[in-house]
Amino acid sequence: MANRLARATSPYLQQHADNPVDWWEWGPEAFAEAKRRDVPVLVSIGYAACHWCHVMAHESFEDPEIAGLLNARVVAVKVDREERPDVDTVYMAATQALTGSGGWPMTVWVTPDGRPFYAGTYYPPRPIGGTPAFRQVVEAVAEAWATRRDEVVASAARISAAVARAGPAADGSVPLDALLADTALTATGVAYDEVRGGFGGAPKFPPSMLLEWLLRRSRRGGPRDRRAARAMEMASRTLEAMARGGIYDQLAGGFARYSVDATWTVPHFEKMLYDNALLVRVYAHWWRATGSPVARRVAEETATWLLAELRTPEGGFASSLDADSPGADGIPREGAYYVWTPTQLREALGEDDGAWVADLCRVFEGGSFERGTSVLRLPSDPPDPGRWAVLRDRLRATRAARPAPSRDDKVVTAWNGLAIAGLADAGDLLGRRDWVVAAREAADLLLRLHLVPGPGGARLVRASRDGEAGRAAGVLEDYADLAEGLLALVGATGEARYLAAAGDLLDTVTGHFKALDGSLVDTADDQTDPVVARVRRPREVIDGPTPCGSAAAAGALVGYAALSGSNRHREAAERALVEPLLLAGEHPTAQGWALAVLEAIVDGPRQVAVVGPPDDPATDELRRVALAGAAPGAVLVAGVPDSPGLPLLAGRPLVDGGPTAYVCRGFVCDRPITAPEQLAAALA
């Protein structure tokens, strides 16, 4: 059997390389083989850190009998959803249309031309409740294909048509004003958990984009603005609850994917780059707004964890750490690396210290998790911080001796863009130039390796691994999030080359990611997969764990317009916000990033130029004040007057020969400012 997955870029695909299933990678060859054999295609979609993907692989794909059935009845295609979000988006829409829900592993049967006709998620090896066994489903689908082909093909046509119609409506308009944001704030309050923080019930995901919007909304309005106070209340309580719960790694920093309960106690243990990249930035912004020591601690610990655990030798950031790892008996189990019993704490720390930590971190007999184990929490600050710091280091060292979760080493463009933005922004705010340097090195890697020349101009690839670029084309979020990261680097470093690179990426967005109605779609017009396009050209306008492509592009376009003075990019940003904001009034928790961008537009966004000698302490003081007082979505550039490639510094003279700040909106500026206290007032 050909081992087609052995040389795949994706670690997820490589995990399946030794299966007895005759897997194919996604591509025209697989569909041509299905046509030749006159069989349907089974598209199995998952990702490396997915717990239930591992379970289904062990139960079914490693079973020789089930593999033989698959090999005889279908062409089996394995897809990494992180590497091919376009494929995932289209077939997820079909799965949700057919079943009313979705998730991973996703299991979809499609015709040899790519149209879905049956779908589900995890299938067990034996029937459980109302869920049939995987073998039963494979046999039933094969029987239908052999005996009722006309019905299957007609069904596939209907499903594809329904999925195409289910795309977001591009018509309509919304006023980009404060009233829309305040309407969304009221609706957000309805979903807010007043007791435990977060929004909705279990499971609870880190609402990163929504929290960024709430923090921005809290900066709009004076001290008597009740809506601003409400926004800050919801953001602060949620951020503190997450930081003190089991979803946060109390020993090493970094957040898990989500909490399975409503109290943030027990996480689903995989750690994703995108969550932590977004949350580094959010916690730094919370610290900027409130001075909270919890905010600063979590931002610092999470950034440190990112650099220690996810940074690759090439300077990028790996995608994730798995949820599973071998336990004491050698059997892989979810969370085995992270959980503790009271006995384990005493063995690691001694009787007194073990009991002290057990009480502090809520580790008890019977446990908060499986098999009598508990997830460490920190409901309140330790009464003796020094003692906790020493014991935490000892526990971290003990834990490091356990078998560690595996790492998905692929470097995804979009998520690295988010990491660049988070590290550049947080590093600048918290005075950690090493984080800014790491962000710069990741940006340079992506611009060197992921930006590939082509006949239509340079194009991004979605991912790389071990310094080798993958084949999958970049999608809208890759261009938008990398541009966002580059713009953050402009503010943190003053390097004009990052502004130029961001402009090139955004010109590709406005030139190649448009639908016929002028809205943005997720795949470029010259790089759309023909099989995917046969069902629907992907377009997501709802945030998932990362900002949706349209909102991400709008944010980068607004930032670039503010830094460059380009009205064309500003207009493109406003057009990109239409579809997401049409949904924001009723579903604001799914439109956090679009609402955050709206706050920037409502405020201007403000543009701050600080000119002066780079080695002058007065220049640095003005710059620090500008960072601390940044209004929603504000942009900042510091440098000498008329620095090449930085339009915001053009025509900005020094006043009386000393460092000077200019606060502008749309290049209409207030009077020059030389006193830090006056700059703070101008940015209030």
Secondary structure as GFF3:
##gff-version 3
##sequence-region A 1 684
A	DSSP	alpha_helix	11	15	.	.	.	ID=ss1
A	DSSP	beta_strand	23	25	.	.	.	ID=ss2
A	DSSP	alpha_helix	28	37	.	.	.	ID=ss3
A	DSSP	beta_strand	41	46	.	.	.	ID=ss4
A	DSSP	alpha_helix	51	56	.	.	.	ID=ss5
A	DSSP	pi_helix	57	61	.	.	.	ID=ss6
A	DSSP	alpha_helix	64	73	.	.	.	ID=ss7
A	DSSP	beta_strand	75	80	.	.	.	ID=ss8
A	DSSP	alpha_helix	85	99	.	.	.	ID=ss9
A	DSSP	beta_strand	106	110	.	.	.	ID=ss10
A	DSSP	beta_strand	116	120	.	.	.	ID=ss11
A	DSSP	alpha_helix	134	147	.	.	.	ID=ss12
A	DSSP	alpha_helix	149	165	.	.	.	ID=ss13
A	DSSP	alpha_helix	178	191	.	.	.	ID=ss14
A	DSSP	alpha_helix	208	218	.	.	.	ID=ss15
A	DSSP	alpha_helix	226	244	.	.	.	ID=ss16
A	DSSP	beta_strand	258	259	.	.	.	ID=ss17
A	DSSP	beta_strand	267	268	.	.	.	ID=ss18
A	DSSP	beta_strand	271	272	.	.	.	ID=ss19
A	DSSP	alpha_helix	273	290	.	.	.	ID=ss20
A	DSSP	alpha_helix	293	305	.	.	.	ID=ss21
A	DSSP	pi_helix	306	310	.	.	.	ID=ss22
A	DSSP	beta_strand	320	321	.	.	.	ID=ss23
A	DSSP	beta_strand	324	326	.	.	.	ID=ss24
A	DSSP	beta_strand	332	334	.	.	.	ID=ss25
A	DSSP	alpha_helix	342	349	.	.	.	ID=ss26
A	DSSP	alpha_helix	351	360	.	.	.	ID=ss27
A	DSSP	three_ten_helix	370	372	.	.	.	ID=ss28
A	DSSP	alpha_helix	385	400	.	.	.	ID=ss29
A	DSSP	beta_strand	407	408	.	.	.	ID=ss30
A	DSSP	beta_strand	411	412	.	.	.	ID=ss31
A	DSSP	alpha_helix	413	430	.	.	.	ID=ss32
A	DSSP	alpha_helix	433	445	.	.	.	ID=ss33
A	DSSP	pi_helix	446	450	.	.	.	ID=ss34
A	DSSP	beta_strand	451	452	.	.	.	ID=ss35
A	DSSP	beta_strand	459	460	.	.	.	ID=ss36
A	DSSP	beta_strand	463	465	.	.	.	ID=ss37
A	DSSP	beta_strand	468	469	.	.	.	ID=ss38
A	DSSP	alpha_helix	476	493	.	.	.	ID=ss39
A	DSSP	alpha_helix	496	512	.	.	.	ID=ss40
A	DSSP	alpha_helix	530	535	.	.	.	ID=ss41
A	DSSP	alpha_helix	549	564	.	.	.	ID=ss42
A	DSSP	alpha_helix	567	576	.	.	.	ID=ss43
A	DSSP	alpha_helix	578	582	.	.	.	ID=ss44
A	DSSP	three_ten_helix	588	590	.	.	.	ID=ss45
A	DSSP	alpha_helix	592	603	.	.	.	ID=ss46
A	DSSP	beta_strand	606	611	.	.	.	ID=ss47
A	DSSP	alpha_helix	617	628	.	.	.	ID=ss48
A	DSSP	beta_strand	635	639	.	.	.	ID=ss49
A	DSSP	three_ten_helix	647	649	.	.	.	ID=ss50
A	DSSP	beta_strand	660	665	.	.	.	ID=ss51
A	DSSP	beta_strand	668	669	.	.	.	ID=ss52
A	DSSP	alpha_helix	676	682	.	.	.	ID=ss53
###
